[in-house]
Amino acid sequence: MWLNSSSLIHKQDLALEKPFVNVPGMLGFAPNPHNMPFLQQLGAFITNPISFQPRQPAGNRLFLPFSGGFLLHTGLPNPGLKRAVSRFKHRWASASLPIIVHLLAETPNTLAEMIRELEGLENLMALELGLHPACDPSSLKALLDAASGELPIIVCLSPEQIPLLLESLKELQPSTVHLCPPRGALPNSAGEIVTGRLYGPAVFPLMLHAMQVLADSDLKLIAYGGVHTHQQAQTLLESGAMGVSLGEVLWKIDMGDLLLTTKNDK
């Protein structure tokens, strides 16, 4: 099975015992060993995105399949930070793997408050910042300054944000950059254009190209690539990623056994 790598990942004070994590938004707010038998094969669990205030689901939320993948638009619903901490801190603390809390970085002030709320909680490995699509270099610097604290900071970056933010990231040097699923748009059944994140094997060439752009950046990288095979995961690692984030492939689990195998795995 290709998820059982035990190689260590190092970036200063951020280390994963196994080079696989989940994409934020795929597995909920806390690990559940009863319906996530693959947890022992991950180096860390990344929570669903959490905002300062509660957020309701988008009114036009939907799942739109296309050849080779799907577009997901949800509005990132969540209970808000204080309720999330109250509900999940004990499950985070008792989890069998480290937790990375994904925060929606909306303003420096609210982000600083969220950081203070989370520091000191047990079993948190790092905090991950989800950036607004229109985040510019000055906003990025303000957010990273606000996030400075005891825990390592991971910046979640979409491929389309690389041209604008790469030079700033090279200068600011967060603990890690997480290259997350790209944004795209598709028409719904009524012909209306809906935007969202793109998932699935069809995005692998785009994500691999983004990895090549980042290869000489001297940034530590975790990359989503719509990975469904050992070869795809290995290609991302050999292209400079120190870890690979898994998305929809984790849904294809049948009580302890991945349905995904390759000829070489059998």
C-alpha positions as CSV (number, residue, x, y, z in Angstrom):
1,M,0.0,0.0,0.0
2,W,1.5,3.3,-1.0
3,L,0.3,5.4,2.0
4,N,2.5,3.5,4.5
5,S,5.6,5.6,4.1
6,S,7.4,6.3,7.3
7,S,9.9,8.9,6.1
8,L,10.3,11.9,8.3
9,I,9.6,15.5,7.1
10,H,11.5,18.3,8.7
11,K,11.1,22.1,8.6
12,Q,12.6,23.7,11.7
13,D,10.1,23.0,14.4
14,L,7.5,21.4,12.1
15,A,7.8,17.7,11.4
16,L,5.5,15.0,10.1
17,E,6.3,11.4,10.7
18,K,4.6,10.4,7.4
19,P,4.5,12.5,4.3
20,F,0.7,12.5,3.9
21,V,-2.0,14.8,5.3
22,N,-5.6,15.5,4.3
23,V,-6.8,18.5,2.4
24,P,-8.7,20.9,4.6
25,G,-12.5,20.6,4.1
26,M,-12.4,16.8,3.4
27,L,-12.7,15.1,6.7
28,G,-14.4,17.4,9.2
29,F,-13.2,19.2,12.3
30,A,-11.7,16.3,14.2
31,P,-10.4,12.8,13.3
32,N,-12.8,9.9,13.9
33,P,-11.1,6.5,14.1
34,H,-14.4,4.7,13.7
35,N,-14.9,5.8,10.1
36,M,-11.4,6.9,9.1
37,P,-9.3,3.7,9.2
38,F,-6.5,5.4,7.2
39,L,-5.6,7.8,10.1
40,Q,-2.6,5.7,11.0
41,Q,-1.2,6.4,7.5
42,L,-1.3,10.2,7.8
43,G,1.3,12.4,9.4
44,A,-1.2,14.9,10.6
45,F,-4.9,15.7,10.5
46,I,-6.0,19.1,9.0
47,T,-9.3,20.4,10.2
48,N,-12.1,21.9,8.1
49,P,-11.6,25.7,7.8
50,I,-12.6,27.7,10.9
51,S,-13.5,31.4,10.9
52,F,-13.6,33.9,13.8
53,Q,-17.4,34.1,13.7
54,P,-19.7,31.3,12.7
55,R,-20.5,30.8,9.0
56,Q,-23.6,29.3,7.4
57,P,-23.4,27.2,4.3
58,A,-23.6,29.0,1.0
59,G,-27.1,29.3,-0.4
60,N,-26.0,28.0,-3.7
61,R,-23.6,25.3,-2.4
62,L,-23.2,22.4,-4.7
63,F,-21.0,19.6,-6.0
64,L,-20.5,19.7,-9.8
65,P,-18.7,16.8,-11.4
66,F,-16.7,17.2,-14.6
67,S,-14.6,14.8,-16.6
68,G,-11.7,13.8,-14.2
69,G,-13.0,15.5,-11.1
70,F,-15.5,17.9,-9.5
71,L,-16.0,21.5,-8.4
72,L,-17.0,22.0,-4.7
73,H,-18.7,25.2,-3.5
74,T,-19.8,25.2,0.2
75,G,-19.3,28.7,1.7
76,L,-17.0,27.0,4.3
77,P,-19.6,26.6,7.0
78,N,-18.3,26.3,10.5
79,P,-19.3,27.0,14.1
80,G,-16.8,29.8,14.6
81,L,-13.6,29.5,16.6
82,K,-14.8,29.6,20.2
83,R,-17.5,27.0,19.6
84,A,-15.1,24.9,17.6
85,V,-12.5,24.9,20.4
86,S,-15.2,24.1,22.9
87,R,-16.6,21.2,20.9
88,F,-13.3,19.7,19.5
89,K,-10.4,20.5,21.8
90,H,-10.7,17.2,23.8
91,R,-10.9,15.2,20.6
92,W,-7.9,17.1,19.2
93,A,-6.0,16.4,22.5
94,S,-6.8,12.7,22.5
95,A,-6.3,12.1,18.7
96,S,-3.8,9.4,17.7
97,L,-2.0,11.9,15.3
98,P,-1.1,15.6,15.5
99,I,-3.7,18.2,14.6
100,I,-3.3,21.2,12.2
101,V,-6.1,23.7,12.7
102,H,-7.0,25.5,9.4
103,L,-8.0,29.1,10.1
104,L,-9.7,31.4,7.7
105,A,-7.4,34.5,7.8
106,E,-9.9,37.3,7.4
107,T,-8.2,40.3,9.2
108,P,-5.0,40.6,11.2
109,N,-6.9,41.5,14.4
110,T,-9.3,38.6,14.3
111,L,-6.5,36.2,13.3
112,A,-4.4,37.4,16.3
113,E,-7.3,36.6,18.6
114,M,-7.7,33.2,17.1
115,I,-4.0,32.4,17.5
116,R,-4.2,33.4,21.2
117,E,-7.3,31.2,21.7
118,L,-5.5,28.2,20.2
119,E,-2.0,28.4,21.7
120,G,-1.6,26.1,24.7
121,L,-4.1,23.5,23.4
122,E,-2.8,20.0,23.5
123,N,-1.7,18.1,20.4
124,L,-1.7,21.0,18.0
125,M,1.2,20.7,15.6
126,A,0.7,23.9,13.6
127,L,-1.8,26.4,12.4
128,E,-2.7,26.8,8.7
129,L,-3.9,30.1,7.2
130,G,-6.5,30.0,4.4
131,L,-6.0,33.2,2.4
132,H,-8.7,35.3,0.7
133,P,-8.5,34.9,-3.1
134,A,-7.7,38.7,-3.4
135,C,-4.9,38.6,-0.8
136,D,-2.0,40.8,-1.8
137,P,1.6,41.0,-0.5
138,S,0.9,43.7,2.1
139,S,-2.1,41.8,3.4
140,L,-0.1,38.6,3.5
141,K,2.7,40.3,5.6
142,A,0.1,41.7,8.0
143,L,-1.5,38.3,8.5
144,L,1.8,36.5,9.1
145,D,2.8,39.2,11.6
146,A,-0.5,38.7,13.4
147,A,0.0,34.9,13.3
148,S,3.4,35.0,14.9
149,G,3.5,32.9,18.0
150,E,4.5,29.6,19.5
151,L,3.0,27.4,16.8
152,P,4.4,26.9,13.3
153,I,2.4,28.7,10.5
154,I,1.5,27.0,7.2
155,V,0.2,29.3,4.4
156,C,-2.4,27.7,2.2
157,L,-1.8,28.9,-1.4
158,S,-3.7,28.2,-4.6
159,P,-1.8,28.0,-7.9
160,E,-3.4,31.1,-9.2
161,Q,-2.0,33.1,-6.2
162,I,1.6,32.1,-6.9
163,P,2.5,35.0,-9.4
164,L,1.4,37.7,-6.9
165,L,2.5,36.2,-3.6
166,L,5.6,34.1,-4.3
167,E,8.2,36.8,-3.8
168,S,6.6,37.9,-0.5
169,L,6.5,34.2,0.7
170,K,10.2,33.8,-0.1
171,E,11.0,36.9,2.0
172,L,8.6,36.1,4.9
173,Q,9.5,32.3,5.0
174,P,6.5,30.8,6.8
175,S,7.2,27.3,8.2
176,T,5.5,25.7,5.2
177,V,3.4,26.5,2.2
178,H,0.5,24.2,1.4
179,L,-0.3,24.2,-2.3
180,C,-4.1,23.7,-2.2
181,P,-6.6,22.8,-4.8
182,P,-7.1,25.4,-7.6
183,R,-10.1,27.6,-8.0
184,G,-12.3,27.2,-11.1
185,A,-15.8,27.9,-12.5
186,L,-18.5,25.7,-14.0
187,P,-22.1,26.3,-15.1
188,N,-24.8,24.7,-12.9
189,S,-28.0,23.0,-14.1
190,A,-29.6,26.4,-14.6
191,G,-26.6,27.7,-16.7
192,E,-25.4,30.0,-13.9
193,I,-21.6,30.1,-13.4
194,V,-20.5,28.9,-10.0
195,T,-17.0,29.2,-8.6
196,G,-15.3,26.8,-6.2
197,R,-12.3,24.5,-5.6
198,L,-11.4,21.9,-8.2
199,Y,-10.6,18.3,-7.1
200,G,-9.7,15.1,-8.8
201,P,-7.1,13.5,-11.0
202,A,-7.6,16.0,-13.8
203,V,-5.9,18.8,-11.8
204,F,-2.7,16.8,-11.4
205,P,-0.9,18.4,-14.4
206,L,-1.7,21.9,-13.2
207,M,-0.5,21.1,-9.7
208,L,2.7,19.5,-10.9
209,H,3.4,22.6,-13.0
210,A,2.8,24.8,-9.9
211,M,5.3,22.6,-8.1
212,Q,7.9,23.2,-10.8
213,V,7.4,27.0,-10.5
214,L,8.0,26.7,-6.8
215,A,10.9,24.3,-7.0
216,D,13.6,27.0,-6.7
217,S,11.8,29.1,-4.0
218,D,13.5,27.6,-1.0
219,L,10.1,27.1,0.6
220,K,9.0,23.9,2.3
221,L,6.0,22.6,0.5
222,I,3.1,20.3,0.9
223,A,1.1,19.8,-2.3
224,Y,-2.3,18.6,-3.3
225,G,-2.3,17.1,-6.7
226,G,-5.5,15.1,-7.1
227,V,-3.4,12.1,-6.2
228,H,-4.9,8.7,-6.9
229,T,-1.8,6.6,-7.5
230,H,1.6,5.9,-5.9
231,Q,3.3,7.3,-9.0
232,Q,1.6,10.6,-8.7
233,A,2.5,11.0,-5.1
234,Q,6.1,10.0,-5.7
235,T,6.3,12.5,-8.6
236,L,5.2,15.4,-6.3
237,L,7.7,14.4,-3.7
238,E,10.5,14.1,-6.2
239,S,9.5,17.5,-7.6
240,G,10.3,19.2,-4.3
241,A,7.2,18.6,-2.1
242,M,8.0,17.5,1.4
243,G,4.5,16.2,1.8
244,V,1.4,15.3,-0.2
245,S,-2.1,16.2,0.8
246,L,-4.9,13.8,-0.1
247,G,-8.5,14.8,-0.9
248,E,-11.2,12.8,-2.5
249,V,-9.2,9.6,-2.6
250,L,-9.7,9.4,1.2
251,W,-13.5,9.0,0.6
252,K,-12.8,5.7,-1.2
253,I,-12.2,3.8,2.0
254,D,-13.9,0.5,3.0
255,M,-13.3,0.0,6.7
256,G,-9.6,-0.3,6.9
257,D,-8.7,-1.0,3.3
258,L,-8.1,1.6,0.6
259,L,-10.0,0.7,-2.6
260,L,-7.3,2.5,-4.5
261,T,-4.4,0.2,-5.5
262,T,-2.0,0.2,-8.4
263,K,-0.6,-2.8,-10.3
264,N,2.7,-2.4,-8.4
265,D,0.8,-2.4,-5.0
266,K,-0.8,-5.8,-5.6
